[in-house]
Amino acid sequence: MPTPSASELKKALVSEGFEIYRTLGEHVLIAERVRDNLIMDSGVAAVVGDALRVEFRVRAQGNDFPGESEAQLFERARRLASAGIERGYNEVETSIVPIRDPGDRSRTLDTWYEVVFHKDVSDTAELFDELRHAITLEKTATRG
């Protein structure tokens, strides 16, 4: 069965009740209203290509853990993914993301240490189930 286009997948996701944050190429980012002021964020995406895939991103924010090394910060982020790993997700990427001051792009406000996990799925029904699960995962490490 051929995989749908990003546009077709976006329509199917909306019909299933998902809110779309944005589409970036083959990635349809799912909106999560995680902040008190209801600003949307997204750490979960449905991905089209050779196969359907669910992807989620976890992070540790450097300012929250002063004095910790990059390795320690990445490990904090990875610990958040344990429930996903148990479901068959695999780590595929790490990145260090500087968060710039919108008023002064030369100033860095924070640095995020992100780890991306993904899982291929067989059809849209499995995709929807995995997206619903991925949305429930904690995605930002905290001191707690």
N, C-alpha and C positions, 0 to 999 in steps of 0.2 A: 504494500500500500504506500503510495507516494506521500511525502510529508506536505502539509499545507504551506502556503506562502505566509509570510509574516502578517500580511493584511488579512488573509483568511483566518489565521490563528487568532488575531486580535478580535475579530468579530465573534468567533466561537467563545473566546474567554469572556467577553462582555455578556454574551447570552447566558453564560454560566454564573454570572454575578460578580466576576472579578472587575476591579477598577484598574484601568491602565494608567501607569505613570507616564510612560513614553515608549516609543519604539526606536531602537538604535540598530539599524541594519537587520540582522536576523534575530536580535534580542527584543522580546516584548517584555518590558519591565512592569511588574505588578506593583500597584500603589499600596502602601501600608501607611495608615494614619497612626503614627507612633508617638507623636509629640503632643503636648498639652494644647498647643495652639492650632492643631490639626493640619500642620504643614505636612504634605505627603513626602514620603521617603520610599526608597525601594532597595531591598537587598535580595530580591527574588526575581527571577526572569524565566520565561518560557523561551526556548531557543529552537529555531527551525534550521534545517540544513540536511545533511545526509540522514539524520535521525532526529526525532523529537527529544528534547532534553530539558530538564529542570536544573536551574543553577541558583545557588544562593551564596551570599557573600557575608562573611563575619569580620569583625574588626576589633582591635584594641586601639584606643586613642592615646597617643603619647602623653598628653597633658594630664591624663587621669592616673598615670603611673610614672611619676618623675624618677629618674635615675635608673630605670630598667633598660636593659639592652634590647636591640632589635629582636634577637632570638627569644628573649623572655616575652616581649610583646606579641610576637607571632604565636608563641605557645599559648598565651592567654586567649587569643582569637581562636585557635584550633580547638581548645577545650569546649567552646560553645557549639562546635559541630558534632559532638559525640552522638546525639540522637539522629542526626543525618547520616553519619557514618554507619550506624547500626542498620539503617535502611538501604545501604548500598551506595551512598554517595562517595565520590573520590575527590581528593584534593587535586586541583589542576593548575593553580596559579597563586602566586603571592605578589603583593605590590605595596609600595610605600607611597602614600598619597599626601602631598603637602596641601593643607587647607589655607588658602590665601585670604588675606583681609580684602573684602570687596572694595574698600575705600583706598587701599594702598597695596596694589598687587605685589610689591616688593617685600611686603611683610607677611611672614607665615604665622598664622594663629595657632595651628596645631598640626600634628602629623598623624595620619591613620595608618595602621599596619593591618592590611587586609589579606584574607585568605579566601579563595573561591573554590567551591565544591560543585560537582555536577553529577547527574545521573541520567542515563538514557532511559527512555520509556518506550513502550511498544505502540501505544495509541493515545488518542486524546482523553479517553476516560482515565487512564493511568496518569496522564499528565495533570489533569484537573485534581486528582487525589493527591499527587505529590506536591503540587503547588499549594494546596490547602494545608498540608503538613508543613511545608517549608515556611509558610507565612507565620506559623506559630513558634518557630524557633527563635530563641534569643540571638540577636546579631551583634550586640555591642557589649564588650566585656566591662564589668563594673567592679568596684572594690569589694563588693559584698561577699 
